[in-house]
Amino acid sequence: MGYEQVLTDIVGIIDQARTAAARSVNTVMTVTYWSVGRRIVEEEQGGQQRAAYGEALLARLSTDLTGRFGRGFSRQNLQQMRQFYLTWPPQQICQTASGKSGSSGERAEIAATGLPGMLSLPWSAYVRLMSVKNEHARRFYEAEALRSGWTVRQLDRQISSMYYERTALSKDKAAMLTSSGDNERGDQMSPVEAIRDPFVLEFLGLKDEYSETDLEDALITHLMEFLLELGDDFAFIARQRRMRIGNTWHRADLVFYHRSLRCLLLIDLKIGPFSYNHAGQMHMYLNYAREKWTKPGENPPVGLILCAEKDADEARYALDGLGNPVLAAEYKLALPDEKSLEAELARTRCVLERSLTGGETDRPYSSSE
């Protein structure tokens, strides 16, 4: 065995040890902050809600702890620790542990010491989770972060993009849960991974009856919100961009540019269901855009047919095999009630986990918990 191999092996051992040490430090910090929050709640409440006393307690603790330990114990941070304990009380942690096999020892430890053996995410992840007001959504994000190994940045992106609601509305929930609906591979990203389905356009405020022009006008009026809904890498280029094909003028409803894909995105808005005729029209637009609008170094343009309803089979047969990448996605102008969303996710999650485990599953997320 040569020296280079020995060096490589030792570097690997040290890197693994450092990663494990960092993970251990994160766990200890998380448990510590939970315990601090518990002690604050016990002292300030004493079984009663005493807001004025609590604020004075936090201010005094912040001064004394900062003087002794330095940064990290501002009144805001102490408030977050307090909220951390209130959001993840011992009984909820025990319920989470009860859904996992071989966790009786952990439940006994929590019961005996009050220390949460199931808080496995870093502190910054729990701070982000506390901003999610919907309890079912918060527990969903926590379970998915643990299952998929999300970084705090990935968790933030999932919450900001309404991944919980989007997954519940998707026709292919299992695929979204399997892929975790996130991709950070930059130039390796495919159009299918970059473009969401469905889109949630509640901010438009449209009523039951509206035209494609109304929809387009609303999207332009709320362009900032629509860009956020599209994703981080999109930039607006044009509205109703004209193209002359033969003796006829055509218009692309909306044109965007995607930085990671390095290509134009042409959007065709449809107020009704998807039709195979839409695919042929978009394919023609993309051929024109590739020849006339694409700049040197850019990838071929991508087409998105944004429709009110999409039949998965019809879309697949109409779009597969085209020379240009054409996608169809649904938009929703209103979200169903929270109970319906939560029930849909719980049902899909159960089916998915059973398929992965051959019928046995320890559920990190359940509608009955």
C-alpha positions as a printed Julia matrix, in Angstrom:
369×3 Matrix{Float64}:
   0.0    0.0     0.0
   1.51   3.34   -1.07
   1.76   6.5     0.97
  -0.99   8.3    -0.99
  -3.5    5.58   -0.1
  -2.49   5.74    3.56
  -2.9    9.53    3.5
  -6.28   9.26    1.79
  -7.52   6.74    4.37
  -6.36   8.85    7.32
  -7.91  12.01    5.86
 -11.17  10.1     5.48
 -11.05   8.92    9.09
 -10.39  12.45   10.36
 -13.12  13.96    8.19
 -15.63  11.39    9.46
 -14.6   12.07   13.05
 -14.95  15.82   12.6
 -18.35  15.42   10.99
 -19.47  13.18   13.85
 -18.1   15.66   16.39
 -19.93  18.56   14.72
 -23.14  16.55   14.67
 -22.67  15.71   18.34
 -22.06  19.36   19.23
 -25.23  20.35   17.36
 -27.23  17.74   19.25
 -25.85  18.84   22.62
 -26.58  22.48   21.79
 -30.14  21.68   20.75
 -30.84  19.72   23.92
 -29.22  22.45   26.01
 -31.41  25.17   24.53
 -34.52  23.02   25.0
 -33.57  22.54   28.67
 -32.98  26.28   29.11
 -36.41  26.93   27.62
 -37.99  24.41   29.97
 -36.43  26.05   33.02
 -37.6   29.5    31.9
 -41.16  28.26   31.39
 -41.19  26.53   34.78
 -39.98  29.69   36.52
 -42.02  32.32   34.71
 -45.29  30.44   34.6
 -45.41  28.26   37.68
 -48.64  26.88   36.27
 -49.92  30.39   35.46
 -49.35  32.84   32.61
 -47.36  35.79   33.93
 -46.23  37.77   30.91
 -44.86  40.82   32.75
 -42.78  38.69   35.09
 -41.55  36.63   32.14
 -40.26  39.66   30.23
 -38.39  40.91   33.29
 -36.94  37.43   33.83
 -35.72  37.21   30.23
 -34.11  40.65   30.38
 -32.25  39.85   33.6
 -31.18  36.41   32.4
 -29.92  37.9    29.13
 -27.7   40.38   30.97
 -26.26  37.83   33.39
 -25.77  35.0    30.9
 -24.17  37.29   28.31
 -21.78  38.56   30.95
 -20.81  35.01   31.87
 -20.89  33.17   28.51
 -20.73  35.9    25.87
 -22.9   36.1    22.76
 -25.87  33.83   22.11
 -28.08  34.73   25.05
 -29.89  37.85   23.92
 -33.46  38.32   25.06
 -34.65  37.3    21.59
 -32.61  34.08   21.72
 -33.95  33.28   25.17
 -37.48  33.87   23.89
 -36.75  31.38   21.1
 -35.52  28.82   23.64
 -38.69  29.34   25.64
 -40.8   28.9    22.52
 -38.74  25.85   21.57
 -39.79  24.05   24.73
 -43.42  25.11   24.34
 -43.5   23.92   20.72
 -41.78  20.59   21.46
 -42.98  19.68   24.97
 -41.96  16.33   26.48
 -45.28  14.67   25.66
 -44.93  15.45   21.94
 -41.37  14.12   21.86
 -42.55  10.95   23.57
 -45.3   10.61   20.95
 -42.69  10.92   18.2
 -40.54   8.33   19.9
 -43.49   5.96   20.31
 -43.87   5.8    16.53
 -40.34   4.44   16.12
 -39.29   0.87   16.83
 -36.82   0.24   19.63
 -37.45   3.57   21.29
 -38.7    2.43   24.7
 -35.36   3.34   26.26
 -35.55   6.82   24.78
 -39.09   7.29   26.09
 -37.98   6.13   29.53
 -35.07   8.57   29.44
 -37.38  11.46   28.58
 -39.79  10.45   31.34
 -37.0   10.16   33.9
 -34.87  13.2    33.02
 -37.08  15.41   30.91
 -34.31  15.54   28.29
 -35.45  15.08   24.68
 -33.63  12.19   23.05
 -35.51  12.73   19.76
 -34.41  16.29   18.94
 -32.0   15.37   16.16
 -31.94  18.5    14.01
 -29.58  21.46   14.58
 -30.82  24.4    16.6
 -31.07  26.68   13.55
 -33.42  24.17   11.91
 -35.77  24.29   14.9
 -35.67  28.08   14.84
 -36.87  27.95   11.22
 -39.5   25.32   12.03
 -40.92  27.48   14.8
 -41.94  30.04   12.19
 -44.36  27.49   10.67
 -47.66  28.16   12.45
 -49.55  25.13   11.1
 -48.69  22.29   13.47
 -49.26  19.56   10.87
 -47.05  21.36    8.35
 -44.35  21.92   10.98
 -44.27  18.25   11.93
 -44.25  17.28    8.26
 -41.21  19.48    7.59
 -39.44  18.14   10.67
 -40.04  14.53    9.62
 -38.95  15.19    6.04
 -35.82  17.04    7.18
 -34.85  14.04    9.31
 -35.74  11.49    6.63
 -34.07  13.29    3.74
 -31.15  14.83    5.6
 -31.99  18.4     4.58
 -29.57  21.17    5.43
 -31.03  24.25    7.12
 -30.86  26.04    3.78
 -32.81  23.25    2.08
 -35.37  23.27    4.89
 -35.8   27.01    4.48
 -36.32  26.63    0.73
 -38.9   23.9     1.23
 -40.89  25.96    3.72
 -40.67  29.12    1.61
 -41.87  27.24   -1.5
 -44.89  25.76    0.37
 -43.63  22.22   -0.17
 -46.18  20.85    2.3
 -49.16  22.33    0.45
 -47.66  21.63   -2.97
 -47.1   17.96   -2.15
 -50.65  17.59   -0.88
 -52.0   19.09   -4.12
 -49.72  17.15   -6.45
 -51.11  14.33   -8.59
 -47.88  12.38   -7.92
 -47.37  12.84   -4.19
 -45.2    9.73   -3.83
 -42.73  11.05   -6.41
 -42.47  14.39   -4.62
 -41.89  12.72   -1.26
 -39.33  10.35   -2.74
 -37.38  13.19   -4.34
 -38.03  15.55   -1.41
 -39.0   18.19   -3.95
 -35.6   19.83   -3.8
 -32.54  20.0    -5.98
 -29.35  21.97   -5.45
 -27.24  20.65   -8.3
 -27.11  23.89  -10.28
 -26.25  23.23  -13.93
 -27.09  19.52  -13.58
 -30.71  20.38  -12.78
 -33.27  19.26  -15.34
 -36.33  21.31  -16.38
 -38.6   18.75  -14.7
 -36.77  19.31  -11.4
 -36.64  23.09  -11.78
 -40.31  23.74  -12.56
 -42.91  23.14   -9.88
 -46.22  21.37  -10.21
 -48.69  22.51   -9.09
 -48.29  26.27   -8.77
 -50.13  27.95   -5.89
 -51.45  31.35   -7.04
 -53.68  32.37   -4.14
 -52.13  35.85   -4.15
 -53.88  36.67   -7.48
 -57.29  37.02   -5.83
 -59.15  35.85   -8.96
 -62.8   34.84   -8.73
 -64.49  31.8   -10.23
 -64.91  33.34  -13.68
 -61.89  34.88  -15.43
 -60.25  34.87  -18.86
 -56.69  34.04  -19.91
 -56.12  37.78  -20.27
 -57.36  38.29  -16.69
 -54.97  35.59  -15.51
 -52.05  37.14  -17.39
 -52.89  40.65  -16.13
 -53.03  39.36  -12.55
 -49.69  37.58  -12.89
 -48.02  40.73  -14.21
 -49.64  42.86  -11.48
 -48.31  40.43   -8.88
 -45.06  39.75  -10.72
 -42.93  39.76   -7.57
 -45.11  37.13   -5.91
 -45.18  35.08   -9.12
 -41.37  35.16   -9.33
 -41.2   33.87   -5.78
 -43.65  31.13   -6.7
 -41.59  30.18   -9.76
 -38.39  29.89   -7.74
 -35.12  31.63   -6.99
 -33.49  31.35  -10.44
 -36.16  32.94  -12.66
 -35.94  36.41  -14.19
 -38.77  38.11  -16.1
 -38.06  38.88  -19.78
 -41.25  39.79  -21.63
 -45.04  39.61  -21.87
 -46.85  38.8   -25.13
 -43.57  38.53  -27.02
 -44.39  38.44  -30.71
 -43.11  36.0   -33.33
 -43.93  35.95  -37.02
 -44.25  32.43  -38.38
 -45.16  32.38  -42.07
 -47.77  35.07  -42.57
 -49.17  34.82  -39.06
 -48.21  36.63  -35.87
 -48.09  34.56  -32.69
 -47.39  35.57  -29.1
 -45.76  33.86  -26.16
 -47.8   34.83  -23.09
 -44.84  35.16  -20.73
 -41.09  34.73  -21.21
 -38.65  34.16  -18.36
 -34.98  33.21  -18.09
 -33.67  30.5   -15.75
 -30.12  31.13  -14.56
 -29.2   27.57  -13.54
 -30.73  25.97  -16.64
 -29.26  28.82  -18.73
 -32.27  28.94  -21.02
 -35.46  30.82  -21.8
 -38.76  29.61  -20.38
 -41.86  30.27  -22.47
 -45.15  30.09  -20.54
 -48.51  29.56  -22.22
 -51.5   30.28  -19.94
 -54.66  28.17  -20.21
 -57.74  28.7   -18.05
 -59.1   25.26  -18.89
 -57.71  21.71  -18.82
 -54.59  20.63  -20.68
 -55.1   19.49  -24.29
 -52.72  17.74  -26.67
 -53.24  20.68  -29.07
 -51.41  22.91  -26.59
 -48.3   20.73  -26.91
 -48.07  21.22  -30.67
 -48.46  24.98  -30.38
 -45.77  25.24  -27.71
 -43.43  22.98  -29.73
 -43.74  25.44  -32.64
 -43.02  28.4   -30.34
 -39.9   26.72  -28.98
 -38.56  25.95  -32.45
 -38.9   29.65  -33.27
 -37.4   30.8   -29.97
 -34.45  28.43  -30.33
 -33.66  29.87  -33.77
 -34.45  33.56  -33.19
 -34.15  34.33  -29.47
 -31.52  31.98  -28.03
 -28.12  33.59  -27.53
 -24.71  31.88  -27.95
 -23.87  29.66  -24.96
 -27.49  29.27  -23.86
 -29.36  25.99  -23.78
 -32.47  25.39  -25.92
 -35.61  27.04  -24.53
 -38.13  25.19  -22.37
 -41.9   25.44  -22.64
 -44.38  25.42  -19.77
 -48.12  25.05  -20.34
 -49.74  26.39  -17.16
 -53.29  25.06  -17.04
 -56.14  24.78  -14.57
 -56.28  20.99  -14.83
 -54.01  18.29  -16.19
 -54.67  14.64  -16.97
 -51.4   12.85  -16.28
 -51.74  10.24  -19.03
 -52.8   12.7   -21.72
 -49.96  15.04  -20.79
 -47.42  12.21  -20.88
 -48.47  10.91  -24.3
 -48.69  14.44  -25.72
 -45.36  15.69  -24.36
 -43.03  12.67  -24.37
 -40.72  12.41  -27.37
 -40.96  16.04  -28.51
 -37.78  17.57  -29.84
 -38.14  20.45  -27.37
 -38.67  20.08  -23.62
 -42.33  20.94  -22.99
 -43.86  20.61  -19.51
 -47.41  20.95  -18.28
 -48.23  22.1   -14.75
 -51.42  22.91  -12.9
 -52.12  26.09  -10.99
 -54.37  26.43   -7.95
 -56.09  29.72   -7.09
 -57.04  28.54   -3.61
 -55.77  25.93   -1.2
 -58.07  23.3     0.31
 -58.66  23.43    4.06
 -55.81  22.32    6.31
 -57.5   19.07    7.34
 -57.85  17.97    3.72
 -54.22  18.79    2.99
 -53.0   16.95    6.06
 -55.15  13.89    5.35
 -53.91  13.66    1.76
 -50.29  13.81    2.85
 -50.74  11.3     5.65
 -52.44   8.83    3.3
 -49.74   9.14    0.64
 -46.97   8.95    3.22
 -48.38   5.73    4.65
 -48.64   4.08    1.2
 -45.14   5.2     0.26
 -43.52   3.94    3.45
 -45.3    0.59    3.23
 -44.03   0.13   -0.3
 -40.48   0.92    0.8
 -40.54  -1.36    3.85
 -42.56  -4.25    2.45
 -45.56  -3.55    4.66
 -43.83  -2.51    7.89
 -43.32   1.13    8.69
 -42.32   3.32   11.61
 -44.09   6.54   10.84
 -42.28   9.8    11.54
 -45.47  11.68   10.63
 -49.08  10.71   11.11
 -52.41  12.48   11.02
 -53.51  10.76   14.21
 -50.65  12.05   16.32
